[in-house]
Amino acid sequence: MDEKSAIAQMKQGNIDGLETIVKRYESKAIETSYLISHDAALAEDIVQAAFLRAFERIGQFDSQRSFGPWFLRSVINDTLRALERGSHILGNIDTLDQHELERLASAKDDLYDELEAAETKDEILLTLSRLSPVQRAAIVLRYYLDLSEIEMAQMLDCPKGTVKRRLHDARKNLRQLLPKWIRQTGE
């Protein structure tokens, strides 16, 4: 079933359409929330609640638009709100499930490259955890979801200038926090 048909079913109150939507967006939504929160359990809870809320509020969704940005906006905002409330302590990168780190790392042909990439990925995740939640959100939106500054401003419901400032501050902090060997490979 395609996305438009699934949305139409949901708008008619048929929960079967939700299954298609979940299959299509669950992984990206969990990874997005996780990259901001560094808490796998929190990310899963937020995404599960967001899917149920999307089903309940599907009448507010404009079927002429893509569901993904509308849904991910909800996930990102819920993640930021949860972090602001302090309802969950941010996970420590050292205690993350190795499966989670492997799932986020891209596969490499050569074992040496794979190990080097994993070490780099661990350092980047550790460094991301040191940024504020809004700075992490800016980095995830820009570099993981590949959104433009205008799209980010719409998703975060803030001016484009605020998005630019958050990205600038996040990049500056990342340059200071990342180990020198990573900074040199990225130059």
C-alpha positions in Angstrom: 0.0 0.0 0.0 1.4 3.4 -0.8 1.5 6.4 1.5 -1.5 8.3 0.1 -3.7 5.2 0.4 -2.5 4.6 3.9 -3.3 8.2 4.9 -6.8 7.9 3.3 -7.5 4.7 5.3 -6.3 6.4 8.5 -8.6 9.4 7.8 -11.5 7.0 7.6 -10.6 5.7 11.0 -9.0 2.4 9.7 -5.9 1.7 11.8 -4.6 -0.7 9.0 -3.2 2.4 7.2 -1.0 3.1 10.2 0.9 -0.2 9.7 2.2 1.1 6.3 3.2 4.4 7.8 5.0 2.7 10.7 6.9 0.5 8.4 7.9 3.4 6.3 9.0 5.9 9.0 9.7 4.0 12.2 13.4 3.4 11.7 14.2 7.0 10.6 12.1 8.5 13.4 13.7 6.4 16.1 17.2 7.2 14.8 16.4 10.9 14.6 15.1 11.0 18.2 18.0 8.8 19.4 20.6 11.1 17.8 19.1 14.1 19.6 18.4 12.3 23.0 21.1 9.7 23.1 18.5 7.5 24.9 17.3 4.5 22.9 14.3 3.8 25.3 13.2 7.4 25.2 13.5 7.5 21.4 11.3 4.4 21.1 8.7 5.7 23.5 8.5 9.1 21.8 8.1 7.5 18.3 5.5 5.1 19.5 3.5 7.9 21.1 4.0 10.1 18.0 2.5 7.4 15.8 -0.6 7.0 18.0 -1.0 10.8 18.1 -0.6 11.0 14.3 -3.4 8.5 13.9 -5.6 10.4 16.3 -4.8 13.8 14.6 -4.7 12.6 11.0 -7.7 14.8 10.2 -5.4 17.8 10.7 -2.9 16.5 8.1 -3.0 17.9 4.6 -3.1 14.9 2.3 -1.5 16.8 -0.5 1.8 17.0 1.4 4.3 14.4 2.3 3.7 12.7 5.7 7.4 12.4 6.6 8.2 16.0 7.4 4.9 16.5 9.3 5.6 13.4 11.4 9.3 14.0 12.0 8.5 17.5 13.2 6.3 16.0 15.9 9.1 13.5 16.8 11.8 16.2 17.0 9.6 18.5 19.1 8.6 15.8 21.4 12.2 14.7 21.9 13.3 18.3 22.7 10.3 18.8 25.1 11.2 15.5 26.9 14.8 16.7 27.3 13.8 20.1 28.5 11.5 18.5 31.1 14.4 16.3 32.1 12.1 13.4 32.3 14.9 11.1 31.1 18.6 11.3 31.9 20.7 11.4 28.7 22.3 8.1 28.0 26.0 7.8 28.4 27.8 6.9 25.2 29.8 4.3 27.0 26.7 2.4 28.2 25.0 2.4 24.8 24.0 -1.0 23.4 26.7 -2.0 20.9 23.9 -3.1 18.6 22.6 0.5 18.5 26.1 1.8 17.6 26.6 -0.9 14.9 23.1 -0.1 13.4 24.1 3.6 13.1 27.5 2.9 11.6 27.6 2.3 7.8 29.0 -1.0 6.6 32.5 -0.9 5.1 34.3 -3.5 2.9 37.6 -3.5 4.7 37.7 -4.5 8.4 40.3 -1.8 9.1 38.0 0.9 7.6 35.1 -0.5 9.6 36.9 -0.3 12.9 38.2 3.2 12.1 34.7 4.3 11.1 33.3 2.8 14.3 35.8 4.6 16.4 35.2 7.9 14.6 31.4 7.4 14.9 31.7 6.7 18.6 33.7 9.9 19.1 31.2 11.9 17.1 28.3 10.5 19.1 30.1 11.2 22.3 30.8 14.8 21.1 27.2 15.2 20.0 26.0 14.2 23.5 28.0 17.2 24.9 26.0 19.7 22.8 22.7 21.2 24.0 19.5 19.4 22.8 18.7 22.3 20.4 22.2 22.2 18.9 22.0 18.4 18.5 18.6 18.8 16.9 20.1 21.4 14.4 22.9 19.0 13.5 20.6 16.0 13.1 18.1 18.0 11.0 20.8 19.4 8.7 23.3 16.5 8.3 21.2 13.4 9.1 17.9 14.4 7.6 19.5 16.7 5.0 17.0 19.6 5.5 17.7 23.1 4.3 17.7 26.0 6.8 14.2 27.0 5.6 12.9 23.5 6.1 14.5 23.4 9.5 12.9 26.7 10.5 9.5 25.4 9.5 10.0 22.1 11.3 11.3 23.8 14.5 8.8 26.7 14.2 11.4 29.4 14.6 13.0 32.0 12.4 15.6 31.1 9.8 18.1 33.3 11.7 17.6 31.2 14.8 18.3 28.1 12.9 21.5 29.6 11.4 22.7 30.6 14.9 22.0 27.2 16.3 23.9 25.6 13.4 26.8 28.1 13.8 27.0 27.5 17.5 26.8 23.7 17.1 29.5 23.6 14.5 31.8 25.9 16.6 31.3 23.7 19.6 31.9 20.5 17.6 35.2 21.9 16.3 36.3 22.6 19.8 35.0 19.3 21.2 36.0 16.8 18.6 39.4 15.2 19.0 42.2 16.7 16.9 42.6 13.5 14.8 39.0 13.7 13.6 39.1 17.4 12.8 42.2 16.8 10.7 40.5 14.0 8.6 37.5 16.3 7.9 39.6 19.2 6.6 
